[in-house]
Amino acid sequence: MRRISLAVLTIAAIVLTVAAPATASARGAKIRIEHRTSALYPYDPSYEQEGLAYPATIVRGEVRRCPAGTYFLSASLTQDGLPTVWATSGHGAGEVTCDGGTVSLTMGFYRTDPVLHPGRATVRFELHDAYVGTTLTETTRTVRIPR
């Protein structure tokens, strides 16, 4: 009985030792969103790029201590209590590949009615594991869209 208990404790210690660094690095990941967005620029959401252009802005940030792997960025911008739409048509938008260090995060946003305008907005960035779906880290910040 004592040999079984010692073996179980030894295995448990090995599992905890191996799992600890991955858990520690995941908890250490942190997103920082820049205080100001880009200036407003015209964005045409139509497929043909021959439609109306709406004011859009780009939000930039970074994730520090991002464990190596592939993640999906869930990004939102709210202004005057109203949501916006991603200003991107690129395949793979929102996909982030980390190598254990610092990685840039960028997302454009627009709205058709009412359009975005200079002033305050609230941005939320979340990173989710691409394969498991668990949230790695998240943050929300009030930003300024410049004139």
C-alpha positions as CSV (number, residue, x, y, z in Angstrom):
1,M,0.0,0.0,0.0
2,R,2.8,2.4,0.9
3,R,4.5,1.7,-2.5
4,I,1.3,2.6,-4.4
5,S,0.9,5.8,-2.4
6,L,4.5,6.8,-3.1
7,A,4.1,6.1,-6.8
8,V,0.9,8.1,-7.0
9,L,2.5,11.1,-5.2
10,T,5.5,10.8,-7.5
11,I,3.3,10.9,-10.6
12,A,1.3,13.8,-9.3
13,A,4.4,15.8,-8.6
14,I,5.7,15.2,-12.1
15,V,2.4,16.2,-13.6
16,L,2.3,19.4,-11.6
17,T,5.9,20.2,-12.4
18,V,5.3,19.8,-16.1
19,A,1.9,21.7,-16.1
20,A,3.1,24.7,-14.0
21,P,5.1,26.6,-16.6
22,A,2.3,26.6,-19.2
23,T,-0.3,27.7,-16.7
24,A,2.0,30.4,-15.4
25,S,2.8,31.8,-18.8
26,A,-0.9,31.8,-19.8
27,R,-1.8,33.7,-16.7
28,G,0.9,36.2,-17.4
29,A,-0.4,37.2,-20.8
30,K,-1.7,40.8,-20.8
31,I,-3.3,43.0,-23.5
32,R,-2.6,46.7,-23.7
33,I,-4.8,48.9,-26.0
34,E,-3.5,52.3,-27.2
35,H,-5.3,55.3,-25.8
36,R,-5.9,56.9,-29.2
37,T,-7.2,55.3,-32.4
38,S,-6.1,56.2,-35.9
39,A,-7.7,59.2,-37.6
40,L,-10.9,58.5,-39.4
41,Y,-10.5,57.3,-42.9
42,P,-13.0,56.3,-45.7
43,Y,-13.8,52.6,-45.8
44,D,-16.0,51.0,-48.5
45,P,-17.4,47.7,-47.2
46,S,-18.8,46.6,-50.6
47,Y,-17.3,43.6,-52.3
48,E,-16.8,45.6,-55.5
49,Q,-15.3,48.6,-53.7
50,E,-17.7,50.8,-55.7
51,G,-20.2,51.6,-52.9
52,L,-20.4,54.3,-50.3
53,A,-17.4,54.9,-48.1
54,Y,-18.0,55.3,-44.3
55,P,-15.7,56.7,-41.7
56,A,-13.5,54.0,-40.1
57,T,-10.8,53.9,-37.5
58,I,-8.0,51.5,-36.5
59,V,-7.4,50.4,-32.9
60,R,-3.9,49.2,-32.1
61,G,-2.6,47.3,-29.1
62,E,-0.3,44.5,-28.1
63,V,-0.3,41.3,-26.1
64,R,2.7,40.7,-23.9
65,R,3.9,37.3,-22.6
66,C,1.7,35.6,-25.2
67,P,2.3,31.8,-25.0
68,A,3.4,30.2,-28.3
69,G,0.3,29.2,-30.3
70,T,-2.5,30.3,-32.5
71,Y,-5.2,32.5,-31.1
72,F,-8.3,34.3,-32.4
73,L,-8.9,38.0,-31.6
74,S,-12.4,38.9,-30.6
75,A,-12.5,42.7,-31.0
76,S,-15.3,45.2,-30.5
77,L,-15.7,49.0,-30.5
78,T,-18.8,50.7,-29.2
79,Q,-19.5,54.4,-29.6
80,D,-22.5,56.2,-28.2
81,G,-23.8,52.8,-26.9
82,L,-23.9,51.4,-30.5
83,P,-21.8,48.6,-31.9
84,T,-19.6,48.7,-35.0
85,V,-18.5,46.3,-37.7
86,W,-14.9,45.1,-38.5
87,A,-13.4,47.2,-41.3
88,T,-11.6,44.3,-42.9
89,S,-12.2,41.9,-45.7
90,G,-9.0,40.0,-45.4
91,H,-8.9,36.2,-45.0
92,G,-7.5,35.4,-41.5
93,A,-8.6,38.7,-39.9
94,G,-8.3,38.3,-36.2
95,E,-5.9,35.4,-36.3
96,V,-2.9,35.9,-34.0
97,T,0.2,33.8,-33.9
98,C,2.3,34.1,-30.7
99,D,5.9,33.0,-30.1
100,G,6.1,33.6,-26.3
101,G,6.9,37.3,-26.5
102,T,5.0,40.5,-27.5
103,V,2.7,40.5,-30.5
104,S,0.9,43.5,-32.1
105,L,-2.9,43.5,-32.3
106,T,-4.8,45.7,-34.8
107,M,-8.4,45.9,-35.9
108,G,-10.4,48.4,-38.0
109,F,-14.0,49.4,-37.3
110,Y,-16.8,51.3,-39.1
111,R,-20.5,51.9,-38.7
112,T,-23.0,53.0,-41.4
113,D,-25.7,54.7,-39.4
114,P,-24.9,56.7,-37.4
115,V,-21.3,56.9,-38.6
116,L,-18.3,56.9,-36.4
117,H,-17.2,60.4,-35.3
118,P,-14.3,61.9,-33.3
119,G,-14.7,61.4,-29.5
120,R,-14.8,58.6,-27.0
121,A,-15.4,55.0,-27.7
122,T,-15.0,51.7,-25.8
123,V,-12.8,48.9,-27.2
124,R,-12.7,45.3,-26.0
125,F,-10.0,42.9,-27.1
126,E,-10.1,39.2,-26.1
127,L,-7.7,36.4,-27.2
128,H,-9.1,32.9,-27.5
129,D,-7.2,29.7,-28.1
130,A,-7.8,28.7,-31.7
131,Y,-8.2,25.0,-31.0
132,V,-9.8,24.8,-27.5
133,G,-11.6,28.2,-27.4
134,T,-10.6,29.1,-23.9
135,T,-9.9,32.8,-23.2
136,L,-6.2,33.6,-22.8
137,T,-6.6,37.2,-21.8
138,E,-9.0,40.1,-22.3
139,T,-9.2,43.9,-21.6
140,T,-11.5,46.8,-22.2
141,R,-10.4,50.5,-22.5
142,T,-12.0,53.8,-23.3
143,V,-10.2,55.3,-26.3
144,R,-10.4,58.6,-28.2
145,I,-11.0,58.8,-31.9
146,P,-9.1,62.0,-32.9
147,R,-10.5,64.9,-35.1
